[in-house]
Amino acid sequence: MLNVCIVLGRIVNDLEVKQTQNGVACLQFTVAVDRGFKNQNGEYDTDFISCVAWKEKAEFINKYFGKGKMIAVEGELRSRTYEDKNGTKHYITEVYVDSASFTGEKANNYGTDPASNDSGYINSENSYEASFGGFGGYNG
């Protein structure tokens, strides 16, 4: 069996590493990914993909990426359910990050640090072709 997911997009939330009770670093973040085709209005729809990174991967992403920054993550897609205190069942699907990579995006493409860009993400017809094949990342 095979479960591999590759996501290339922009981080949409501020990053904050949290620690479990045992002191293990955990980072939850969302990546905005434009679909590969335009809708009836001539615009790209966007999917928002939930991601989770643990330990050194969480620390790496927190240190080198931020809101609005392009990121490539590889991992496995996992789903889970939980029941809240009202008895409502919640279903969650997220990418458990195995590796994170830079995309080759210039560090200063907004005139300021992209991590401080409040506009979120940028739609681009060729975002995959223009950005993938970056120059390294963390694969620990």
ZIWO-V882721 format. One record per residue. N is the residue number from 1. RES is the residue in one letter. SS is DSSP state (H for helix, E for strand, L for the rest). PSI is psi in degrees with one decimal (999 if undefined). OMEGA is omega in whole degrees, 0 to 359 (999 if undefined). Layout:
{{N,RES,SS,PSI,OMEGA} {N,RES,SS,PSI,OMEGA}}
//
This chain:
{{1,M,L,156.5,183} {2,L,L,132.3,178} {3,N,L,92.7,180} {4,V,L,133.2,180} {5,C,E,129.7,176} {6,I,E,127.5,182} {7,V,E,130.3,177} {8,L,E,116.7,181} {9,G,E,-164.5,182} {10,R,E,139.3,176} {11,I,E,131.5,186} {12,V,L,-7.2,182} {13,N,L,160.9,173} {14,D,L,141.2,183} {15,L,L,139.7,177} {16,E,L,113.9,177} {17,V,L,132.5,176} {18,K,E,157.5,180} {19,Q,E,137.2,173} {20,T,L,174.7,178} {21,Q,L,-24.9,178} {22,N,L,5.4,178} {23,G,L,17.2,179} {24,V,L,129.0,181} {25,A,E,136.5,179} {26,C,E,136.1,179} {27,L,E,122.2,175} {28,Q,E,133.1,180} {29,F,E,165.8,181} {30,T,E,138.1,179} {31,V,E,127.8,176} {32,A,E,127.6,182} {33,V,E,120.7,177} {34,D,E,141.6,175} {35,R,E,160.1,187} {36,G,E,10.8,181} {37,F,E,160.0,181} {38,K,E,148.5,177} {39,N,L,-171.7,183} {40,Q,L,-22.4,179} {41,N,L,3.8,180} {42,G,L,18.1,180} {43,E,L,158.4,177} {44,Y,E,130.0,171} {45,D,E,157.1,183} {46,T,E,136.6,173} {47,D,E,144.3,179} {48,F,E,110.8,188} {49,I,E,122.4,177} {50,S,E,136.4,181} {51,C,E,150.6,177} {52,V,E,129.0,176} {53,A,E,145.3,182} {54,W,E,156.3,172} {55,K,H,-128.9,185} {56,E,H,-31.8,178} {57,K,H,-40.8,178} {58,A,H,-44.7,180} {59,E,H,-40.6,179} {60,F,H,-49.9,181} {61,I,H,-42.9,179} {62,N,H,-37.2,183} {63,K,H,-40.5,190} {64,Y,H,-6.0,182} {65,F,L,171.2,178} {66,G,L,179.5,180} {67,K,L,130.6,180} {68,G,L,-9.6,183} {69,K,L,138.4,177} {70,M,E,138.6,180} {71,I,E,148.0,172} {72,A,E,123.9,177} {73,V,E,146.2,175} {74,E,E,138.3,180} {75,G,E,-162.5,177} {76,E,E,145.2,180} {77,L,E,126.6,179} {78,R,E,148.2,176} {79,S,E,148.4,179} {80,R,E,163.3,177} {81,T,E,154.9,172} {82,Y,E,159.3,180} {83,E,E,127.7,180} {84,D,L,179.5,185} {85,K,L,-17.6,177} {86,N,L,-0.3,180} {87,G,L,6.9,179} {88,T,L,129.6,180} {89,K,E,132.3,179} {90,H,E,137.5,179} {91,Y,E,131.1,182} {92,I,E,134.1,173} {93,T,E,130.1,183} {94,E,E,158.2,176} {95,V,E,122.2,172} {96,Y,E,111.0,190} {97,V,E,124.5,173} {98,D,E,-32.7,178} {99,S,E,152.5,177} {100,A,E,140.3,184} {101,S,E,152.3,170} {102,F,L,158.6,184} {103,T,L,-3.7,184} {104,G,L,1.8,178} {105,E,L,136.5,177} {106,K,L,141.3,184} {107,A,L,-20.6,187} {108,N,L,39.8,187} {109,N,L,-4.0,178} {110,Y,L,-1.5,187} {111,G,L,-15.1,174} {112,T,L,177.6,178} {113,D,L,124.4,181} {114,P,H,-24.6,179} {115,A,H,-22.7,180} {116,S,H,6.1,180} {117,N,L,118.0,181} {118,D,L,-1.3,182} {119,S,L,-5.9,177} {120,G,L,-104.2,185} {121,Y,L,168.8,181} {122,I,L,130.4,174} {123,N,L,139.2,178} {124,S,L,128.3,181} {125,E,L,-34.1,184} {126,N,L,34.1,184} {127,S,H,-37.6,181} {128,Y,H,-50.7,183} {129,E,H,-37.9,184} {130,A,H,-25.4,189} {131,S,H,-25.5,186} {132,F,L,157.3,181} {133,G,L,36.4,183} {134,G,L,-158.2,189} {135,F,L,44.1,172} {136,G,L,175.4,181} {137,G,E,-155.6,181} {138,Y,E,127.6,183} {139,N,L,36.7,185} {140,G,L,999,999}}
//
